[in-house]
Amino acid sequence: MTVSEVAVAALKDVTAIAGIGQTAFAKQLPESEKTLACRAIVAALDDAGIAASEVDAFASYTMEETDEVEVAKVIGAGDVTFFSKVGFGGGGSCATIAHLAAAVATGQASVGVAWRSRKRGSGPRPWKNTAVQLPTPAQWTRPYGLLRPADEIGMLARRYMHEYGATRDHLFNVALACRNRANQNPDAVMYERPLTRDMYMTSRWISEPLCLFDNCLETDGALACVIVSAERARDCRQKPVYIHSVAQGLPAQHHGMVNYWNDDPLTGPAWTAARKLWKQADFGPDDVDVAQIYDAFTPLIPLSLEGYGFCGRGEGAAFTEGGALESGGRLPINTGGGGLSEAYVHGFNLINEGVKQLRGVSTAQVPNAGTCLVTAGEGVPTSAVLLRS
């Protein structure tokens, strides 16, 4: 075996997510981000039946405002031997799992905690920080109106519509699938708040062609999960969910969101991550029972469906037709409601929902789900993880 093959074998199914935790989700919560983070972590450890004193590894996002030093003190962790942070906002969600899986698999740590705590609902928008608004590439876009992620993804969406005939009805299919699942989930911000086509089509523009319901929620809340060896996970409180394959993706000549310098701007980071993810896996896209696909904006779903190989190039919009993304459809997605309708906490809720599906306890349970793809943000340097029961 080559060194690469040995490394892949060393990671496949040898670690597992043993515990998950979360706070309430809301437009505004009174607690600080640190308090929310610690509550989610303590809940995840309790779910696994593992004492906080055993935690010796942490992983989170570079955009996380709470750091491992403060979190470790507050929860009562022991000596910490591994810690990491992953950049690019929502692109880092699954990479936190990847880093901890590698640390546990290689003996750098034994109990890892990944988390994300955010007060996006009651806090400021990141792009309002004018001091960091003009890195070199942005000097050619932001003075002309591409200020927010919605503006940049709106550009990609318009190009996708032009090249492949995607319509607003296809984007509505995405928004509706996520809202229908949130309507079943008591923890979702949009629980029991139905969405109709008329509501969608007549809602206000955010950045044309993206309307209100094409954009994720703005949410306060926190989530966490606990990663241990597969052997230990089998003795924990919950059914283990195995980390089968992990990957990150940063394509050549990439520029976040808009991909201007790529040969093809619609071939984003998902394509790079997917090649590595499937190469390392024992199964392929046709074997995925349920998917949790990063949905900060509805166009990211068809782009990701193509990138991760569920359909051909330019076929992502058509894939959404006929209830394909709904429960009982060709590929049920975002079964807790996703970022569009459950909560937007930089995609971490997608990880926890994937675990719930493979435990068999989701509020929109896919019968006999045994495999789940979870993806991080498409449009930015990204990551993905394949989970199995």
Secondary structure, DSSP 8 states (H G I E B T S, - for coil): --HHHHHHHHHTTTEEEEEEEE---BS--SS-HHHHHHHHHHHHHHHHT--GGG--EEEEETT-SS-HHHHHHHHT-----EEEEE-SGGGGHHHHHHHHHHHHHTTS-SSEEEEEEEETTTS--GGG-GGGS--GGGGGTGGGT--SHHHHHHHHHHHHHHHH---HHHHHHHHHHHHHHHTT-TTSTTTT----HHHHHHS-EEETTEEGGGB----EEEEEEEEEEHHHHTTSSS--EEEEEEEEE--TT--TTT-TTSS-TTS-HHHHHHHHHHHT-SS-GGG-SEEE---SBTTHHHHHHHHTTSS-TT-HHHHTGGGTTSTTSSS-B-TT-HHHHT--STTHHHHHHHHHHHHT--TT--TT--EEEEE--TTSSEEEEEEE-
